Amino acid sequence: MVSNEFLITLLIIVLLPGIGVLYTISAGLFNGARANIFSAMDVLLE
């Protein structure tokens, strides 16, 4: 059986966005849609 601590930790890890997501969102918010597309490709190719 899986412990409750493991399930809570797993839920926290899944719900928190990674650095790639934060980078892509911030590029889109501050530099527009074109920068958002290029930053998404950059994160994908890394």
N, CA, C and O atoms as a Maestro MAE file, in Angstrom:
{
 s_m_m2io_version
 :::
 2.0.0
}

f_m_ct {
 s_m_title
 :::
 protein
 m_atom[184] {
  # First column is atom index #
  i_m_mmod_type
  r_m_x_coord
  r_m_y_coord
  r_m_z_coord
  i_m_residue_number
  s_m_chain_name
  s_m_pdb_residue_name
  s_m_pdb_atom_name
  i_m_atomic_number
  :::
  1 25 0.840 -1.181 0.000 1 A "MET " " N  " 7
  2 3 0.000 0.000 0.000 1 A "MET " " CA " 6
  3 2 0.888 1.249 0.000 1 A "MET " " C  " 6
  4 15 1.954 1.265 0.616 1 A "MET " " O  " 8
  5 25 0.446 2.257 -0.677 2 A "VAL " " N  " 7
  6 3 1.189 3.507 -0.774 2 A "VAL " " CA " 6
  7 2 0.843 4.383 0.427 2 A "VAL " " C  " 6
  8 15 -0.320 4.500 0.812 2 A "VAL " " O  " 8
  9 25 1.866 4.991 1.006 3 A "SER " " N  " 7
  10 3 1.641 5.810 2.195 3 A "SER " " CA " 6
  11 2 1.025 7.162 1.834 3 A "SER " " C  " 6
  12 15 1.125 7.627 0.699 3 A "SER " " O  " 8
  13 25 0.401 7.766 2.809 4 A "ASN " " N  " 7
  14 3 -0.209 9.087 2.609 4 A "ASN " " CA " 6
  15 2 0.847 10.155 2.353 4 A "ASN " " C  " 6
  16 15 0.614 11.082 1.578 4 A "ASN " " O  " 8
  17 25 2.003 10.034 2.996 5 A "GLU " " N  " 7
  18 3 3.075 11.009 2.780 5 A "GLU " " CA " 6
  19 2 3.553 10.980 1.330 5 A "GLU " " C  " 6
  20 15 3.827 12.024 0.738 5 A "GLU " " O  " 8
  21 25 3.650 9.786 0.767 6 A "PHE " " N  " 7
  22 3 4.061 9.669 -0.625 6 A "PHE " " CA " 6
  23 2 3.039 10.316 -1.548 6 A "PHE " " C  " 6
  24 15 3.416 11.024 -2.482 6 A "PHE " " O  " 8
  25 25 1.768 10.087 -1.308 7 A "LEU " " N  " 7
  26 3 0.717 10.665 -2.149 7 A "LEU " " CA " 6
  27 2 0.685 12.185 -2.061 7 A "LEU " " C  " 6
  28 15 0.474 12.860 -3.068 7 A "LEU " " O  " 8
  29 25 0.891 12.721 -0.880 8 A "ILE " " N  " 7
  30 3 0.922 14.182 -0.712 8 A "ILE " " CA " 6
  31 2 2.125 14.773 -1.443 8 A "ILE " " C  " 6
  32 15 2.003 15.794 -2.120 8 A "ILE " " O  " 8
  33 25 3.283 14.133 -1.306 9 A "THR " " N  " 7
  34 3 4.488 14.604 -1.995 9 A "THR " " CA " 6
  35 2 4.311 14.530 -3.498 9 A "THR " " C  " 6
  36 15 4.697 15.455 -4.213 9 A "THR " " O  " 8
  37 25 3.740 13.457 -3.981 10 A "LEU " " N  " 7
  38 3 3.494 13.296 -5.412 10 A "LEU " " CA " 6
  39 2 2.551 14.373 -5.927 10 A "LEU " " C  " 6
  40 15 2.772 14.925 -7.005 10 A "LEU " " O  " 8
  41 25 1.519 14.674 -5.182 11 A "LEU " " N  " 7
  42 3 0.572 15.709 -5.585 11 A "LEU " " CA " 6
  43 2 1.232 17.077 -5.652 11 A "LEU " " C  " 6
  44 15 0.965 17.844 -6.577 11 A "LEU " " O  " 8
  45 25 2.082 17.391 -4.698 12 A "ILE " " N  " 7
  46 3 2.789 18.677 -4.696 12 A "ILE " " CA " 6
  47 2 3.717 18.778 -5.893 12 A "ILE " " C  " 6
  48 15 3.775 19.821 -6.543 12 A "ILE " " O  " 8
  49 25 4.442 17.712 -6.193 13 A "ILE " " N  " 7
  50 3 5.381 17.732 -7.318 13 A "ILE " " CA " 6
  51 2 4.648 17.880 -8.640 13 A "ILE " " C  " 6
  52 15 5.110 18.601 -9.525 13 A "ILE " " O  " 8
  53 25 3.531 17.219 -8.787 14 A "VAL " " N  " 7
  54 3 2.782 17.282 -10.041 14 A "VAL " " CA " 6
  55 2 2.145 18.655 -10.243 14 A "VAL " " C  " 6
  56 15 2.077 19.143 -11.371 14 A "VAL " " O  " 8
  57 25 1.684 19.277 -9.177 15 A "LEU " " N  " 7
  58 3 0.982 20.544 -9.307 15 A "LEU " " CA " 6
  59 2 1.902 21.749 -9.485 15 A "LEU " " C  " 6
  60 15 1.478 22.764 -10.037 15 A "LEU " " O  " 8
  61 25 3.142 21.659 -9.031 16 A "LEU " " N  " 7
  62 3 4.057 22.789 -9.164 16 A "LEU " " CA " 6
  63 2 4.644 22.825 -10.575 16 A "LEU " " C  " 6
  64 15 5.123 21.806 -11.072 16 A "LEU " " O  " 8
  65 25 4.611 23.990 -11.219 17 A "PRO " " N  " 7
  66 3 5.187 24.071 -12.568 17 A "PRO " " CA " 6
  67 2 6.713 24.053 -12.517 17 A "PRO " " C  " 6
  68 15 7.322 24.516 -11.553 17 A "PRO " " O  " 8
  69 25 7.301 23.524 -13.546 18 A "GLY " " N  " 7
  70 3 8.749 23.472 -13.645 18 A "GLY " " CA " 6
  71 2 9.320 24.783 -14.151 18 A "GLY " " C  " 6
  72 15 8.581 25.712 -14.480 18 A "GLY " " O  " 8
  73 25 10.633 24.848 -14.208 19 A "ILE " " N  " 7
  74 3 11.305 26.077 -14.644 19 A "ILE " " CA " 6
  75 2 11.035 26.357 -16.121 19 A "ILE " " C  " 6
  76 15 10.985 27.517 -16.532 19 A "ILE " " O  " 8
  77 25 10.862 25.313 -16.915 20 A "GLY " " N  " 7
  78 3 10.550 25.506 -18.331 20 A "GLY " " CA " 6
  79 2 9.195 26.156 -18.539 20 A "GLY " " C  " 6
  80 15 9.034 27.005 -19.416 20 A "GLY " " O  " 8
  81 25 8.234 25.763 -17.744 21 A "VAL " " N  " 7
  82 3 6.893 26.352 -17.832 21 A "VAL " " CA " 6
  83 2 6.930 27.813 -17.408 21 A "VAL " " C  " 6
  84 15 6.334 28.667 -18.064 21 A "VAL " " O  " 8
  85 25 7.620 28.101 -16.323 22 A "LEU " " N  " 7
  86 3 7.715 29.484 -15.859 22 A "LEU " " CA " 6
  87 2 8.439 30.367 -16.871 22 A "LEU " " C  " 6
  88 15 8.050 31.515 -17.088 22 A "LEU " " O  " 8
  89 25 9.488 29.833 -17.488 23 A "TYR " " N  " 7
  90 3 10.231 30.589 -18.504 23 A "TYR " " CA " 6
  91 2 9.349 30.881 -19.714 23 A "TYR " " C  " 6
  92 15 9.341 32.003 -20.219 23 A "TYR " " O  " 8
  93 25 8.615 29.888 -20.176 24 A "THR " " N  " 7
  94 3 7.764 30.063 -21.350 24 A "THR " " CA " 6
  95 2 6.646 31.057 -21.082 24 A "THR " " C  " 6
  96 15 6.365 31.913 -21.920 24 A "THR " " O  " 8
  97 25 6.013 30.956 -19.938 25 A "ILE " " N  " 7
  98 3 4.925 31.880 -19.598 25 A "ILE " " CA " 6
  99 2 5.438 33.303 -19.452 25 A "ILE " " C  " 6
  100 15 4.804 34.241 -19.935 25 A "ILE " " O  " 8
  101 25 6.576 33.475 -18.792 26 A "SER " " N  " 7
  102 3 7.094 34.833 -18.610 26 A "SER " " CA " 6
  103 2 7.543 35.438 -19.928 26 A "SER " " C  " 6
  104 15 7.373 36.638 -20.142 26 A "SER " " O  " 8
  105 25 8.109 34.636 -20.811 27 A "ALA " " N  " 7
  106 3 8.505 35.158 -22.127 27 A "ALA " " CA " 6
  107 2 7.282 35.612 -22.904 27 A "ALA " " C  " 6
  108 15 7.318 36.645 -23.573 27 A "ALA " " O  " 8
  109 25 6.206 34.853 -22.822 28 A "GLY " " N  " 7
  110 3 4.983 35.234 -23.523 28 A "GLY " " CA " 6
  111 2 4.329 36.465 -22.935 28 A "GLY " " C  " 6
  112 15 3.803 37.298 -23.674 28 A "GLY " " O  " 8
  113 25 4.353 36.594 -21.633 29 A "LEU " " N  " 7
  114 3 3.710 37.745 -21.000 29 A "LEU " " CA " 6
  115 2 4.467 39.040 -21.249 29 A "LEU " " C  " 6
  116 15 3.858 40.086 -21.474 29 A "LEU " " O  " 8
  117 25 5.788 38.972 -21.211 30 A "PHE " " N  " 7
  118 3 6.573 40.201 -21.301 30 A "PHE " " CA " 6
  119 2 7.035 40.541 -22.713 30 A "PHE " " C  " 6
  120 15 7.345 41.698 -22.997 30 A "PHE " " O  " 8
  121 25 7.085 39.540 -23.611 31 A "ASN " " N  " 7
  122 3 7.645 39.801 -24.937 31 A "ASN " " CA " 6
  123 2 6.710 39.457 -26.088 31 A "ASN " " C  " 6
  124 15 7.073 39.673 -27.244 31 A "ASN " " O  " 8
  125 25 5.541 38.940 -25.819 32 A "GLY " " N  " 7
  126 3 4.565 38.688 -26.867 32 A "GLY " " CA " 6
  127 2 4.520 37.236 -27.322 32 A "GLY " " C  " 6
  128 15 5.253 36.377 -26.833 32 A "GLY " " O  " 8
  129 25 3.629 37.001 -28.277 33 A "ALA " " N  " 7
  130 3 3.349 35.640 -28.729 33 A "ALA " " CA " 6
  131 2 4.529 35.022 -29.471 33 A "ALA " " C  " 6
  132 15 4.801 33.831 -29.316 33 A "ALA " " O  " 8
  133 25 5.220 35.808 -30.264 34 A "ARG " " N  " 7
  134 3 6.353 35.256 -31.030 34 A "ARG " " CA " 6
  135 2 7.457 34.774 -30.089 34 A "ARG " " C  " 6
  136 15 8.017 33.697 -30.294 34 A "ARG " " O  " 8
  137 25 7.767 35.552 -29.074 35 A "ALA " " N  " 7
  138 3 8.776 35.131 -28.094 35 A "ALA " " CA " 6
  139 2 8.310 33.908 -27.328 35 A "ALA " " C  " 6
  140 15 9.119 33.063 -26.947 35 A "ALA " " O  " 8
  141 25 7.017 33.812 -27.103 36 A "ASN " " N  " 7
  142 3 6.466 32.660 -26.416 36 A "ASN " " CA " 6
  143 2 6.689 31.383 -27.227 36 A "ASN " " C  " 6
  144 15 7.059 30.350 -26.670 36 A "ASN " " O  " 8
  145 25 6.468 31.452 -28.520 37 A "ILE " " N  " 7
  146 3 6.670 30.289 -29.392 37 A "ILE " " CA " 6
  147 2 8.141 29.892 -29.416 37 A "ILE " " C  " 6
  148 15 8.465 28.708 -29.318 37 A "ILE " " O  " 8
  149 25 9.027 30.866 -29.544 38 A "PHE " " N  " 7
  150 3 10.461 30.550 -29.579 38 A "PHE " " CA " 6
  151 2 10.963 30.019 -28.239 38 A "PHE " " C  " 6
  152 15 11.817 29.134 -28.206 38 A "PHE " " O  " 8
  153 25 10.447 30.544 -27.152 39 A "SER " " N  " 7
  154 3 10.876 30.029 -25.847 39 A "SER " " CA " 6
  155 2 10.354 28.617 -25.615 39 A "SER " " C  " 6
  156 15 11.035 27.805 -24.988 39 A "SER " " O  " 8
  157 25 9.165 28.313 -26.109 40 A "ALA " " N  " 7
  158 3 8.641 26.950 -25.990 40 A "ALA " " CA " 6
  159 2 9.489 25.971 -26.805 40 A "ALA " " C  " 6
  160 15 9.759 24.858 -26.352 40 A "ALA " " O  " 8
  161 25 9.908 26.380 -27.997 41 A "MET " " N  " 7
  162 3 10.784 25.523 -28.811 41 A "MET " " CA " 6
  163 2 12.144 25.359 -28.140 41 A "MET " " C  " 6
  164 15 12.743 24.285 -28.190 41 A "MET " " O  " 8
  165 25 12.627 26.433 -27.512 42 A "ASP " " N  " 7
  166 3 13.922 26.352 -26.817 42 A "ASP " " CA " 6
  167 2 13.867 25.364 -25.663 42 A "ASP " " C  " 6
  168 15 14.788 24.567 -25.481 42 A "ASP " " O  " 8
  169 25 12.804 25.411 -24.891 43 A "VAL " " N  " 7
  170 3 12.656 24.478 -23.768 43 A "VAL " " CA " 6
  171 2 12.496 23.056 -24.276 43 A "VAL " " C  " 6
  172 15 13.017 22.116 -23.674 43 A "VAL " " O  " 8
  173 25 11.778 22.894 -25.379 44 A "LEU " " N  " 7
  174 3 11.558 21.560 -25.933 44 A "LEU " " CA " 6
  175 2 12.852 20.945 -26.441 44 A "LEU " " C  " 6
  176 15 13.058 19.741 -26.294 44 A "LEU " " O  " 8
  177 25 13.722 21.745 -27.033 45 A "LEU " " N  " 7
  178 3 14.949 21.224 -27.639 45 A "LEU " " CA " 6
  179 2 16.103 21.077 -26.653 45 A "LEU " " C  " 6
  180 15 17.127 20.488 -26.999 45 A "LEU " " O  " 8
  181 25 15.968 21.589 -25.457 46 A "GLU " " N  " 7
  182 3 17.061 21.479 -24.487 46 A "GLU " " CA " 6
  183 2 17.209 20.094 -23.968 46 A "GLU " " C  " 6
  184 15 18.084 19.835 -23.142 46 A "GLU " " O  " 8
  :::
 }
 m_bond[183] {
  # First column is bond index #
  i_m_from
  i_m_to
  i_m_order
  :::
  1 1 2 1
  2 2 3 1
  3 3 4 2
  4 3 5 1
  5 5 6 1
  6 6 7 1
  7 7 8 2
  8 7 9 1
  9 9 10 1
  10 10 11 1
  11 11 12 2
  12 11 13 1
  13 13 14 1
  14 14 15 1
  15 15 16 2
  16 15 17 1
  17 17 18 1
  18 18 19 1
  19 19 20 2
  20 19 21 1
  21 21 22 1
  22 22 23 1
  23 23 24 2
  24 23 25 1
  25 25 26 1
  26 26 27 1
  27 27 28 2
  28 27 29 1
  29 29 30 1
  30 30 31 1
  31 31 32 2
  32 31 33 1
  33 33 34 1
  34 34 35 1
  35 35 36 2
  36 35 37 1
  37 37 38 1
  38 38 39 1
  39 39 40 2
  40 39 41 1
  41 41 42 1
  42 42 43 1
  43 43 44 2
  44 43 45 1
  45 45 46 1
  46 46 47 1
  47 47 48 2
  48 47 49 1
  49 49 50 1
  50 50 51 1
  51 51 52 2
  52 51 53 1
  53 53 54 1
  54 54 55 1
  55 55 56 2
  56 55 57 1
  57 57 58 1
  58 58 59 1
  59 59 60 2
  60 59 61 1
  61 61 62 1
  62 62 63 1
  63 63 64 2
  64 63 65 1
  65 65 66 1
  66 66 67 1
  67 67 68 2
  68 67 69 1
  69 69 70 1
  70 70 71 1
  71 71 72 2
  72 71 73 1
  73 73 74 1
  74 74 75 1
  75 75 76 2
  76 75 77 1
  77 77 78 1
  78 78 79 1
  79 79 80 2
  80 79 81 1
  81 81 82 1
  82 82 83 1
  83 83 84 2
  84 83 85 1
  85 85 86 1
  86 86 87 1
  87 87 88 2
  88 87 89 1
  89 89 90 1
  90 90 91 1
  91 91 92 2
  92 91 93 1
  93 93 94 1
  94 94 95 1
  95 95 96 2
  96 95 97 1
  97 97 98 1
  98 98 99 1
  99 99 100 2
  100 99 101 1
  101 101 102 1
  102 102 103 1
  103 103 104 2
  104 103 105 1
  105 105 106 1
  106 106 107 1
  107 107 108 2
  108 107 109 1
  109 109 110 1
  110 110 111 1
  111 111 112 2
  112 111 113 1
  113 113 114 1
  114 114 115 1
  115 115 116 2
  116 115 117 1
  117 117 118 1
  118 118 119 1
  119 119 120 2
  120 119 121 1
  121 121 122 1
  122 122 123 1
  123 123 124 2
  124 123 125 1
  125 125 126 1
  126 126 127 1
  127 127 128 2
  128 127 129 1
  129 129 130 1
  130 130 131 1
  131 131 132 2
  132 131 133 1
  133 133 134 1
  134 134 135 1
  135 135 136 2
  136 135 137 1
  137 137 138 1
  138 138 139 1
  139 139 140 2
  140 139 141 1
  141 141 142 1
  142 142 143 1
  143 143 144 2
  144 143 145 1
  145 145 146 1
  146 146 147 1
  147 147 148 2
  148 147 149 1
  149 149 150 1
  150 150 151 1
  151 151 152 2
  152 151 153 1
  153 153 154 1
  154 154 155 1
  155 155 156 2
  156 155 157 1
  157 157 158 1
  158 158 159 1
  159 159 160 2
  160 159 161 1
  161 161 162 1
  162 162 163 1
  163 163 164 2
  164 163 165 1
  165 165 166 1
  166 166 167 1
  167 167 168 2
  168 167 169 1
  169 169 170 1
  170 170 171 1
  171 171 172 2
  172 171 173 1
  173 173 174 1
  174 174 175 1
  175 175 176 2
  176 175 177 1
  177 177 178 1
  178 178 179 1
  179 179 180 2
  180 179 181 1
  181 181 182 1
  182 182 183 1
  183 183 184 2
  :::
 }
}
